[in-house]
Amino acid sequence: MNDNFLMWEKYSYDKDNRTVLAKIIWLPPDPKNKAQWPRGTEFSLPVKFDILGQDESWSLVLKVLEPANRTSREVVMQIKFLVDHAPHHVLVPGNKFVFFDKAAEGIVIRAE
């Protein structure tokens, strides 16, 4: 079982933890980055938002909404923070983030 696997429904009822849409681009693996595409459709991974600086990282809960485009390595996902005390103000269109393991980068595209 994937250690990052979470049930989306468990986190769907938090009124203060808003959900937004993001475009994720999975980067091709290289010798320094062995990270793979996640298995499953719901998972949690740590990210760093550009607007917050490099010393601050937060875990996002991600839900795949459509199959990934294997050519462009892009996928649209619903995202939200794993914890309530996260900086929810950064979940606005245009804000960029990178996965902690450098496997992917993303951008918030729409608030819901």
C-alpha contacts under 8 A as a table, 3 or more apart, distances in Angstrom:
res1	aa1	res2	aa2	distance
1	M	5	F	7.68
2	N	5	F	5.39
2	N	39	R	7.62
4	N	43	F	5.16
4	N	44	S	5.19
4	N	45	L	6.74
5	F	40	G	7.61
5	F	42	E	6.09
5	F	43	F	4.32
5	F	44	S	6.50
6	L	10	K	7.95
6	L	42	E	6.03
6	L	43	F	5.19
6	L	44	S	6.69
6	L	61	V	7.72
7	M	10	K	5.57
7	M	11	Y	7.49
7	M	42	E	6.65
7	M	43	F	7.74
8	W	11	Y	5.52
8	W	12	S	6.25
8	W	42	E	6.28
8	W	43	F	7.99
8	W	61	V	7.48
8	W	62	L	7.96
8	W	63	K	7.05
9	E	12	S	4.88
9	E	13	Y	7.44
10	K	13	Y	7.26
11	Y	14	D	6.19
11	Y	82	L	7.65
14	D	17	N	5.23
14	D	18	R	7.56
15	K	18	R	6.84
16	D	84	D	7.18
17	N	80	K	6.63
17	N	81	F	6.75
17	N	83	V	7.98
17	N	84	D	6.17
17	N	88	H	7.18
18	R	80	K	6.18
18	R	88	H	7.40
18	R	112	E	7.71
19	T	78	Q	6.39
19	T	79	I	5.62
19	T	80	K	4.88
19	T	111	A	7.01
19	T	112	E	6.22
20	V	78	Q	5.59
20	V	79	I	5.51
20	V	80	K	6.62
20	V	91	L	6.80
20	V	92	V	7.87
20	V	108	V	7.03
20	V	109	I	7.70
20	V	110	R	5.85
20	V	111	A	4.47
20	V	112	E	5.28
21	L	76	V	6.86
21	L	77	M	5.68
21	L	78	Q	4.61
21	L	79	I	6.15
21	L	108	V	5.99
21	L	109	I	5.66
21	L	110	R	5.09
21	L	111	A	6.27
21	L	112	E	7.23
22	A	76	V	5.74
22	A	77	M	5.43
22	A	78	Q	6.30
22	A	79	I	6.73
22	A	106	G	6.44
22	A	107	I	5.43
22	A	108	V	4.21
22	A	109	I	5.06
22	A	110	R	6.92
23	K	74	E	6.78
23	K	75	V	5.83
23	K	76	V	4.61
23	K	77	M	6.42
23	K	106	G	5.48
23	K	107	I	5.51
23	K	108	V	6.53
23	K	109	I	6.55
24	I	74	E	5.56
24	I	75	V	5.35
24	I	76	V	6.21
24	I	77	M	7.20
24	I	104	A	6.62
24	I	105	E	5.79
24	I	106	G	4.29
24	I	107	I	6.76
25	I	72	S	7.66
25	I	73	R	5.51
25	I	74	E	4.44
25	I	75	V	6.63
25	I	104	A	5.47
25	I	105	E	5.48
25	I	106	G	6.11
26	W	37	W	7.06
26	W	73	R	5.28
26	W	74	E	6.41
26	W	103	A	5.99
26	W	104	A	4.21
26	W	105	E	6.67
27	L	73	R	7.24
27	L	102	K	7.77
27	L	103	A	5.52
27	L	104	A	5.16
27	L	105	E	7.51
28	P	103	A	7.62
29	P	32	K	7.86
29	P	33	N	5.36
29	P	34	K	5.46
29	P	35	A	6.34
29	P	36	Q	7.16
29	P	103	A	7.26
30	D	33	N	5.03
30	D	34	K	6.37
31	P	34	K	6.54
33	N	101	D	7.54
33	N	102	K	7.10
33	N	103	A	6.99
35	A	101	D	6.99
35	A	102	K	7.80
35	A	103	A	5.46
36	Q	103	A	7.00
37	W	103	A	7.79
38	P	43	F	7.91
40	G	43	F	7.38
41	T	62	L	7.90
41	T	63	K	5.61
41	T	64	V	4.99
41	T	65	L	7.99
42	E	61	V	7.32
42	E	62	L	5.65
42	E	63	K	4.53
42	E	64	V	6.50
43	F	61	V	5.82
43	F	62	L	5.47
43	F	63	K	6.79
44	S	59	S	6.40
44	S	60	L	5.43
44	S	61	V	4.35
44	S	62	L	5.92
44	S	82	L	7.49
45	L	59	S	5.31
45	L	60	L	5.63
45	L	61	V	6.85
45	L	62	L	7.89
45	L	99	F	7.11
45	L	100	F	7.66
46	P	57	S	6.35
46	P	58	W	5.28
46	P	59	S	3.95
46	P	60	L	6.09
46	P	99	F	6.08
46	P	100	F	5.46
47	V	57	S	5.45
47	V	58	W	5.51
47	V	59	S	6.02
47	V	60	L	6.93
47	V	97	F	6.35
47	V	98	V	5.48
47	V	99	F	4.27
47	V	100	F	4.90
48	K	52	L	7.42
48	K	53	G	7.50
48	K	54	Q	6.56
48	K	56	E	6.34
48	K	57	S	4.58
48	K	58	W	6.49
48	K	97	F	5.37
48	K	98	V	5.43
48	K	99	F	6.42
48	K	100	F	6.41
49	F	52	L	5.46
49	F	53	G	6.82
49	F	54	Q	7.76
49	F	56	E	7.88
49	F	57	S	7.25
49	F	90	V	7.82
49	F	95	N	7.26
49	F	96	K	5.87
49	F	97	F	4.10
49	F	98	V	6.59
50	D	53	G	5.58
50	D	54	Q	7.12
50	D	95	N	7.30
50	D	96	K	5.81
50	D	97	F	5.67
50	D	98	V	7.83
51	I	90	V	7.55
51	I	95	N	7.07
51	I	96	K	7.60
52	L	55	D	8.00
52	L	56	E	6.41
53	G	56	E	6.13
54	Q	57	S	7.53
57	S	100	F	7.59
58	W	81	F	7.29
58	W	82	L	7.93
58	W	86	A	7.14
59	S	81	F	6.04
59	S	82	L	5.56
59	S	83	V	7.68
60	L	79	I	6.34
60	L	80	K	5.52
60	L	81	F	4.43
60	L	82	L	5.29
61	V	79	I	5.64
61	V	80	K	5.38
61	V	81	F	5.86
61	V	82	L	5.57
62	L	77	M	6.31
62	L	78	Q	5.74
62	L	79	I	4.62
62	L	80	K	6.83
63	K	77	M	5.35
63	K	78	Q	5.12
63	K	79	I	6.50
64	V	67	P	7.32
64	V	75	V	7.32
64	V	76	V	6.56
64	V	77	M	4.60
64	V	78	Q	6.65
65	L	75	V	7.86
65	L	76	V	6.04
65	L	77	M	5.30
65	L	78	Q	6.93
66	E	75	V	6.69
66	E	76	V	6.44
66	E	77	M	7.59
67	P	75	V	6.70
68	A	73	R	6.34
68	A	74	E	5.68
68	A	75	V	4.59
68	A	76	V	7.78
69	N	72	S	5.62
69	N	73	R	5.20
69	N	74	E	5.38
69	N	75	V	6.40
70	R	73	R	4.84
70	R	74	E	7.35
81	F	84	D	7.14
81	F	86	A	6.46
81	F	88	H	7.44
82	L	86	A	7.94
83	V	86	A	5.90
87	P	90	V	6.15
88	H	91	L	5.70
89	H	92	V	7.01
90	V	95	N	6.72
91	L	95	N	6.98
91	L	108	V	6.55
91	L	111	A	7.27
92	V	95	N	6.10
92	V	108	V	6.10
92	V	109	I	7.58
92	V	110	R	7.02
92	V	111	A	6.22
93	P	107	I	7.34
93	P	108	V	4.67
93	P	109	I	4.67
93	P	110	R	5.34
93	P	111	A	6.73
94	G	107	I	5.99
94	G	108	V	5.50
94	G	109	I	6.26
95	N	107	I	5.62
95	N	108	V	5.56
96	K	105	E	7.48
96	K	106	G	5.67
96	K	107	I	4.30
96	K	108	V	6.52
97	F	105	E	5.79
97	F	106	G	5.24
97	F	107	I	6.20
98	V	102	K	6.33
98	V	104	A	6.06
98	V	105	E	4.17
98	V	106	G	6.11
99	F	102	K	5.03
99	F	103	A	6.10
99	F	104	A	5.46
99	F	105	E	5.96
100	F	103	A	7.72
101	D	104	A	7.95
102	K	105	E	7.31
108	V	111	A	7.76
